[in-house]
Amino acid sequence: MPTRIDGDLFAAAKSSGSVNSRSAAQQIDHWARIGREFEASANVSHRDVEAVLSGQGRYDALQEREQAIVRATWDERIAERIDTLDLAERFREEGVSYAEADEDGALVVLETSTD
């Protein structure tokens, strides 16, 4: 059944999915299953998971299933941050030269300037 998906969510799913060899739709389905398990499981402490995600709890104190939920959330947050990261633009703004590999794996040094 067709449904509307927020553009940011779709972009995050596309990015995270490519890392995990999933399409955006498969990644959203994966996240939905994790969420369903999280909400339905009596063995998962929502409060403890939220504490770890907010930096107030210890990951090692969580049960295996709770740790899996935390890792999935961390993966999603990392993918979102990577999507917004544009080091090339930042280097250009700061006038810093940098190196990267081209399509063939050869080193290319990119000179930038603030002029």
KOLNUTOR-90877 format. One record per residue: residue number from 1; residue in one letter; x, y, z of N, C-alpha, C, CB in turn. Coordinates in nm, 2 decimals. Last residue first. Glycine has a CB too. Layout:
N
    k  r     n_u     n_v     n_w    ca_u    ca_v    ca_w     c_u     c_v     c_w    cb_u    cb_v    cb_w
  NUM  A       X       Y       Z       X       Y       Z       X       Y       Z       X       Y       Z
...
//
This chain:
115
    k  r     n_u     n_v     n_w    ca_u    ca_v    ca_w     c_u     c_v     c_w    cb_u    cb_v    cb_w
  115  D    4.08    3.33   -0.25    4.08    3.45   -0.34    3.96    3.45   -0.43    4.21    3.46   -0.42
  114  T    4.12    3.11   -0.10    4.01    3.20   -0.06    4.00    3.32   -0.15    4.03    3.24    0.09
  113  S    4.17    2.80   -0.27    4.22    2.93   -0.22    4.10    3.01   -0.19    4.30    3.00   -0.33
  112  T    4.30    2.47   -0.31    4.19    2.56   -0.29    4.25    2.70   -0.25    4.08    2.51   -0.19
  111  E    4.38    2.19   -0.49    4.43    2.31   -0.44    4.31    2.41   -0.42    4.54    2.38   -0.52
  110  L    4.38    1.85   -0.45    4.30    1.96   -0.49    4.34    2.09   -0.42    4.15    1.93   -0.46
  109  V    4.54    1.58   -0.58    4.55    1.68   -0.48    4.48    1.80   -0.53    4.70    1.72   -0.45
  108  V    4.46    1.24   -0.61    4.45    1.37   -0.67    4.45    1.48   -0.56    4.31    1.38   -0.75
  107  L    4.57    0.91   -0.66    4.57    1.03   -0.57    4.56    1.16   -0.65    4.69    1.03   -0.48
  106  A    4.36    0.67   -0.81    4.48    0.75   -0.81    4.46    0.87   -0.72    4.51    0.79   -0.96
  105  G    4.13    0.53   -0.84    4.20    0.51   -0.72    4.33    0.59   -0.71    4.23    0.37   -0.70
  104  D    3.97    0.59   -1.05    4.06    0.48   -1.07    4.15    0.45   -0.94    4.15    0.51   -1.19
  103  E    3.83    0.81   -0.96    3.75    0.69   -0.99    3.84    0.57   -1.01    3.67    0.71   -1.11
  102  D    4.07    0.95   -0.72    3.98    0.96   -0.83    3.91    0.82   -0.85    4.05    1.01   -0.96
  101  A    4.10    1.03   -0.37    4.12    0.93   -0.48    4.02    0.96   -0.59    4.11    0.79   -0.42
  100  E    4.23    1.34   -0.25    4.13    1.24   -0.25    4.16    1.14   -0.37    3.98    1.30   -0.28
   99  A    4.35    1.61   -0.05    4.37    1.50   -0.14    4.26    1.40   -0.13    4.50    1.43   -0.12
   98  Y    4.35    1.97   -0.02    4.32    1.84    0.03    4.34    1.74   -0.08    4.18    1.83    0.09
   97  S    4.40    2.30    0.10    4.42    2.20    0.00    4.39    2.06    0.06    4.56    2.21   -0.07
   96  V    4.19    2.56    0.22    4.28    2.44    0.25    4.28    2.34    0.14    4.23    2.37    0.38
   95  G    4.02    2.77    0.23    4.13    2.78    0.15    4.24    2.67    0.18    4.20    2.91    0.17
   94  E    3.78    2.75    0.36    3.89    2.78    0.45    4.02    2.80    0.37    3.91    2.67    0.55
   93  E    3.61    2.69    0.15    3.58    2.81    0.23    3.70    2.85    0.31    3.46    2.79    0.32
   92  R    3.72    2.44    0.07    3.72    2.56   -0.02    3.70    2.69    0.06    3.61    2.54   -0.13
   91  F    3.66    2.29    0.30    3.80    2.31    0.27    3.81    2.43    0.17    3.87    2.19    0.20
   90  R    3.38    2.29    0.28    3.45    2.35    0.40    3.59    2.38    0.37    3.44    2.25    0.52
   89  E    3.35    2.15    0.04    3.30    2.29    0.05    3.37    2.36    0.17    3.15    2.29    0.07
   88  A    3.46    1.90    0.12    3.52    1.97    0.01    3.47    2.12    0.01    3.47    1.91   -0.13
   87  L    3.30    1.81    0.33    3.43    1.86    0.36    3.49    1.94    0.25    3.52    1.74    0.40
   86  D    3.00    1.81    0.42    3.06    1.84    0.29    3.20    1.90    0.31    2.97    1.94    0.21
   85  L    2.75    1.62    0.58    2.90    1.66    0.58    2.95    1.69    0.44    2.98    1.54    0.64
   84  T    2.51    1.51    0.57    2.52    1.66    0.58    2.66    1.71    0.57    2.45    1.71    0.70
   83  D    2.55    1.24    0.57    2.48    1.30    0.46    2.49    1.45    0.46    2.33    1.26    0.46
   82  I    2.66    1.20    0.82    2.75    1.19    0.70    2.68    1.25    0.58    2.78    1.04    0.67
   81  R    2.43    1.23    0.98    2.54    1.33    0.99    2.64    1.32    0.87    2.62    1.31    1.11
   80  E    2.29    1.00    0.90    2.23    1.14    0.88    2.34    1.24    0.89    2.13    1.17    0.99
   79  A    2.46    0.80    0.98    2.43    0.82    0.84    2.37    0.95    0.81    2.33    0.71    0.79
   78  I    2.45    0.84    1.26    2.58    0.86    1.19    2.55    0.88    1.04    2.67    0.73    1.21
   77  R    2.18    0.78    1.31    2.23    0.91    1.34    2.36    0.94    1.26    2.25    0.93    1.49
   76  E    2.18    0.50    1.23    2.09    0.60    1.17    2.15    0.74    1.19    1.95    0.59    1.22
   75  D    2.36    0.40    1.42    2.39    0.38    1.27    2.31    0.49    1.20    2.35    0.24    1.22
   74  W    2.22    0.45    1.66    2.35    0.51    1.63    2.38    0.51    1.48    2.46    0.45    1.71
   73  T    2.01    0.27    1.62    1.98    0.42    1.63    2.11    0.50    1.60    1.93    0.45    1.77
   72  A    2.14    0.03    1.62    2.06    0.07    1.50    2.04    0.22    1.50    1.93   -0.01    1.50
   71  R    2.24    0.04    1.88    2.33    0.04    1.77    2.26    0.08    1.64    2.40   -0.10    1.75
   70  V    2.00    0.03    2.03    2.09    0.14    2.05    2.19    0.15    1.92    2.18    0.14    2.18
   69  I    1.91   -0.22    1.96    1.83   -0.10    1.93    1.92    0.02    1.94    1.71   -0.09    2.03
   68  A    2.11   -0.38    2.06    2.09   -0.38    1.92    2.01   -0.26    1.88    2.01   -0.51    1.88
   67  Q    2.08   -0.33    2.34    2.21   -0.29    2.27    2.18   -0.28    2.12    2.32   -0.38    2.30
   66  E    1.84   -0.46    2.38    1.85   -0.32    2.40    1.97   -0.26    2.33    1.85   -0.28    2.55
   65  R    1.93   -0.73    2.34    1.82   -0.67    2.25    1.82   -0.52    2.26    1.68   -0.73    2.29
   64  E    2.11   -0.76    2.55    2.15   -0.77    2.41    2.06   -0.71    2.32    2.17   -0.92    2.38
   63  Q    2.07   -0.50    2.80    2.06   -0.64    2.76    2.09   -0.64    2.61    1.91   -0.70    2.78
   62  L    2.30   -0.25    2.93    2.19   -0.30    2.86    2.19   -0.44    2.82    2.17   -0.21    2.73
   61  A    2.54   -0.18    3.03    2.44   -0.22    3.13    2.32   -0.27    3.06    2.41   -0.11    3.22
   60  D    2.69   -0.08    2.82    2.73   -0.22    2.87    2.62   -0.27    2.97    2.86   -0.22    2.94
   59  Y    2.60    0.18    2.80    2.57    0.08    2.70    2.58   -0.06    2.75    2.65    0.10    2.57
   58  R    2.47    0.37    3.06    2.58    0.29    3.01    2.53    0.18    2.91    2.65    0.22    3.13
   57  G    2.32    0.70    3.03    2.32    0.56    3.07    2.44    0.49    3.01    2.20    0.49    3.03
   56  Q    2.32    0.95    2.91    2.30    0.94    3.06    2.31    0.80    3.11    2.17    1.00    3.10
   55  G    2.31    0.99    2.64    2.44    1.00    2.71    2.43    0.99    2.86    2.50    1.13    2.67
   54  S    2.08    0.93    2.52    2.10    1.07    2.56    2.23    1.09    2.63    1.98    1.11    2.65
   53  L    2.10    0.66    2.48    2.10    0.74    2.36    2.12    0.89    2.40    1.97    0.73    2.28
   52  V    2.08    0.57    2.74    2.20    0.55    2.67    2.21    0.65    2.55    2.22    0.40    2.63
   51  A    1.81    0.64    2.79    1.92    0.70    2.88    2.05    0.68    2.81    1.92    0.63    3.01
   50  E    1.67    0.49    2.61    1.67    0.64    2.59    1.78    0.70    2.68    1.54    0.69    2.64
   49  V    1.72    0.24    2.73    1.77    0.27    2.59    1.78    0.42    2.57    1.67    0.20    2.48
   48  D    1.59    0.27    2.97    1.73    0.25    2.97    1.79    0.28    2.83    1.76    0.10    3.01
   47  R    1.32    0.31    2.88    1.39    0.42    2.96    1.54    0.40    2.96    1.34    0.41    3.11
   46  H    1.26    0.07    2.76    1.26    0.19    2.68    1.34    0.30    2.75    1.12    0.24    2.65
   45  S    1.38   -0.23    2.80    1.35   -0.11    2.89    1.37    0.01    2.80    1.45   -0.11    3.01
   44  V    1.24   -0.52    2.69    1.32   -0.40    2.65    1.28   -0.29    2.74    1.31   -0.37    2.50
   43  N    1.06   -0.72    2.73    1.20   -0.74    2.78    1.29   -0.62    2.75    1.25   -0.86    2.71
   42  A    0.83   -0.67    2.60    0.83   -0.64    2.74    0.97   -0.66    2.80    0.73   -0.74    2.81
   41  S    0.82   -0.53    2.29    0.89   -0.61    2.37    0.88   -0.57    2.52    1.04   -0.62    2.33
   40  A    0.69   -0.34    2.13    0.62   -0.46    2.17    0.69   -0.54    2.27    0.59   -0.54    2.05
   39  E    0.88   -0.14    2.07    0.76   -0.10    2.14    0.68   -0.23    2.19    0.67   -0.03    2.04
   38  F    1.08   -0.29    1.94    1.11   -0.21    2.05    0.99   -0.18    2.13    1.18   -0.08    2.01
   37  E    0.95   -0.40    1.72    1.00   -0.49    1.83    1.03   -0.41    1.96    1.13   -0.56    1.78
   36  R    0.89   -0.17    1.58    0.78   -0.25    1.63    0.83   -0.34    1.74    0.73   -0.34    1.51
   35  G    1.15   -0.07    1.53    1.06    0.00    1.61    0.94   -0.08    1.67    1.00    0.12    1.53
   34  I    1.24   -0.28    1.36    1.31   -0.25    1.48    1.22   -0.18    1.58    1.44   -0.17    1.46
   33  R    1.05   -0.25    1.15    1.05   -0.37    1.23    1.12   -0.36    1.36    1.12   -0.49    1.15
   32  A    1.13    0.00    1.06    0.99   -0.02    1.11    0.99   -0.14    1.20    0.89   -0.02    0.99
   31  W    1.39   -0.05    0.96    1.37    0.04    1.08    1.23    0.02    1.14    1.39    0.19    1.04
   30  H    1.32   -0.22    0.75    1.40   -0.26    0.86    1.39   -0.18    0.98    1.55   -0.26    0.81
   29  D    1.17   -0.04    0.59    1.10   -0.16    0.64    1.18   -0.21    0.76    1.09   -0.26    0.53
   28  I    1.38    0.14    0.53    1.26    0.19    0.60    1.19    0.07    0.67    1.17    0.27    0.51
   27  Q    1.53   -0.04    0.38    1.59    0.02    0.50    1.48    0.07    0.59    1.69    0.13    0.47
   26  Q    1.37   -0.10    0.16    1.41   -0.21    0.25    1.46   -0.15    0.38    1.51   -0.29    0.18
   25  A    1.36    0.16    0.05    1.24    0.10    0.10    1.27   -0.02    0.19    1.15    0.04   -0.02
   24  A    1.63    0.20   -0.03    1.56    0.29    0.07    1.44    0.22    0.13    1.53    0.42    0.01
   23  S    1.78   -0.13   -0.03    1.72   -0.02   -0.10    1.66    0.07    0.01    1.61   -0.06   -0.20
   22  R    2.09   -0.24    0.11    1.94   -0.24    0.11    1.90   -0.12    0.03    1.88   -0.24    0.25
   21  S    2.36   -0.26    0.20    2.31   -0.33    0.08    2.16   -0.35    0.08    2.38   -0.47    0.07
   20  N    2.43   -0.08    0.40    2.39   -0.22    0.44    2.33   -0.30    0.32    2.28   -0.21    0.54
   19  V    2.48    0.15    0.26    2.59    0.09    0.35    2.56   -0.05    0.38    2.61    0.17    0.47
   18  S    2.23    0.20    0.16    2.34    0.17    0.07    2.46    0.10    0.14    2.39    0.29   -0.01
   17  G    2.08    0.26    0.38    2.06    0.14    0.31    2.17    0.10    0.22    1.93    0.15    0.23
   16  S    2.18    0.51    0.45    2.20    0.40    0.54    2.18    0.27    0.47    2.11    0.41    0.66
   15  S    2.08    0.65    0.22    2.22    0.65    0.26    2.25    0.53    0.35    2.25    0.78    0.33
   14  K    1.80    0.60    0.23    1.88    0.57    0.11    2.03    0.56    0.14    1.86    0.68    0.00
   13  A    1.73    0.69    0.48    1.72    0.55    0.45    1.80    0.51    0.33    1.57    0.51    0.42
   12  A    1.78    0.96    0.45    1.86    0.89    0.54    1.85    0.74    0.52    1.81    0.92    0.69
   11  A    1.59    1.02    0.25    1.73    1.04    0.22    1.82    0.96    0.32    1.77    1.19    0.22
   10  F    1.36    0.96    0.39    1.39    0.88    0.27    1.54    0.89    0.24    1.30    0.92    0.15
    9  L    1.37    1.15    0.59    1.37    1.01    0.63    1.41    0.92    0.51    1.23    0.97    0.68
    8  D    1.35    1.38    0.43    1.47    1.36    0.51    1.48    1.21    0.55    1.47    1.45    0.64
    7  G    1.09    1.35    0.33    1.21    1.35    0.24    1.33    1.32    0.31    1.21    1.48    0.17
    6  D    0.86    1.12    0.47    0.93    1.24    0.48    1.06    1.24    0.40    0.96    1.28    0.63
    5  I    0.64    0.93    0.27    0.76    0.93    0.35    0.82    1.07    0.35    0.86    0.82    0.31
    4  R    0.31    0.80    0.22    0.41    0.92    0.21    0.52    0.90    0.31    0.33    1.05    0.22
    3  T    0.24    0.49    0.07    0.24    0.58    0.18    0.34    0.69    0.16    0.27    0.50    0.31
    2  P    0.07    0.22   -0.09    0.15    0.34   -0.10    0.14    0.42    0.03    0.12    0.42   -0.22
    1  M    0.08   -0.12    0.00    0.00    0.00    0.00    0.09    0.12    0.00   -0.10    0.00    0.12
//
